[in-house]
Amino acid sequence: MRAPARRGGRQNTRTARSHSTLIRTECHSMTGMATVEGIDTPPDTSTRPERLPLHVIIGVTAMSLAVALLVAVVILRAGGGSDADPLDVQDVLDADASASTAETGDLDPGEPAPATAFEYFDGSTGSVTDYEGAPLVVNFFSTTCASCVTEMPDFEAVYDDLAGEVSFLGLNVGDTVADGLELVEQTGVTFDVARDPDSTLLSEFGGIAMPHTVLITKDGTVAKVNSGLLTEEALREMIDQELR
């Protein structure tokens, strides 16, 4: 039979171990350590980045490509010429036509018409002296002039009616060959058309702004200088008064 003191010793040992475990657990809690089934493991302190969802990655990539494409288009348009963009006559008509004016430059009726050479759209050359022998209507126009675009079909209508009696010559100011031809096609003009790329002829024929029209008699004398829009009726009346 064991002595009571021995039993008391075991009980004290268990109590001591219990206290030791409690103290160790508390120490681990205070120092950020965790005890799992008797094994001490440190907490996960890694800073591994969180992965983005796939749909977010795809969306960001698509947006980046769209922005890059937009920037490329802006750069190309800023550096490109007018040949790259088709002409829209309606855009011209919708533009502000305030540039038209009734003022004229240094060309008066009774003076000889300037004989400066010009180039047709087909590359051949000529001058107003080639039209002597019949009255001539010279009209200056441009794709940037809304009033010019408005009156061009009216000039074509009068030209059709007076074919063989009065000659017509259109001079396209400042446009590229492509834009000038596109405007002629869209407005239905069939009379002769030549180029004035640097506005030299416009200035020599007394033009300050467009539209600008000069009537020349059959002997090459200036009969009328008009700056501003002409309707079909107004043009017919002017021709009747000045050239017939």
JOPEVEN-V814677 format. One record per backbone hydrogen bond with DSSP energy under -1.0 kcal/mol. NH is the residue of the N-H (numbers start at 1). CO is the residue of the C=O. If there is no record, write none. Layout:
# JOPEVEN-V814677
nh = [NH & NH]
co = [CO & CO]
This chain:
# JOPEVEN-V814677
nh = [6 & 7 & 8 & 9 & 10 & 11 & 12 & 13 & 14 & 15 & 16 & 17 & 18 & 19 & 20 & 21 & 22 & 23 & 24 & 25 & 26 & 27 & 28 & 29 & 30 & 31 & 33 & 34 & 36 & 39 & 41 & 57 & 58 & 59 & 60 & 61 & 62 & 63 & 64 & 65 & 66 & 67 & 68 & 69 & 70 & 71 & 72 & 73 & 74 & 75 & 76 & 77 & 78 & 79 & 80 & 84 & 92 & 93 & 94 & 100 & 105 & 107 & 110 & 111 & 113 & 118 & 120 & 121 & 123 & 126 & 130 & 131 & 132 & 133 & 134 & 136 & 137 & 138 & 139 & 140 & 141 & 145 & 149 & 150 & 151 & 152 & 155 & 156 & 157 & 158 & 159 & 160 & 161 & 162 & 165 & 166 & 167 & 169 & 170 & 171 & 172 & 173 & 174 & 180 & 181 & 182 & 183 & 184 & 185 & 186 & 187 & 189 & 194 & 195 & 196 & 199 & 203 & 204 & 205 & 206 & 207 & 212 & 213 & 214 & 215 & 216 & 217 & 220 & 222 & 223 & 224 & 226 & 228 & 235 & 236 & 237 & 238 & 239 & 240 & 241 & 242 & 243]
co = [3 & 3 & 4 & 5 & 6 & 7 & 8 & 9 & 10 & 11 & 12 & 13 & 14 & 15 & 16 & 17 & 18 & 19 & 20 & 21 & 22 & 23 & 24 & 25 & 26 & 27 & 28 & 41 & 39 & 36 & 34 & 53 & 54 & 55 & 56 & 57 & 58 & 59 & 60 & 61 & 62 & 63 & 64 & 65 & 66 & 67 & 68 & 69 & 70 & 71 & 72 & 73 & 74 & 75 & 76 & 81 & 88 & 89 & 90 & 97 & 206 & 105 & 222 & 108 & 220 & 126 & 124 & 193 & 120 & 118 & 127 & 128 & 129 & 218 & 131 & 216 & 167 & 214 & 169 & 212 & 171 & 142 & 145 & 146 & 147 & 148 & 151 & 152 & 153 & 154 & 155 & 156 & 157 & 158 & 162 & 162 & 135 & 137 & 192 & 139 & 194 & 141 & 196 & 176 & 177 & 178 & 179 & 180 & 181 & 182 & 183 & 184 & 170 & 119 & 172 & 196 & 199 & 200 & 201 & 203 & 202 & 140 & 226 & 138 & 224 & 136 & 221 & 217 & 111 & 215 & 215 & 213 & 211 & 231 & 232 & 233 & 234 & 235 & 236 & 237 & 238 & 239]
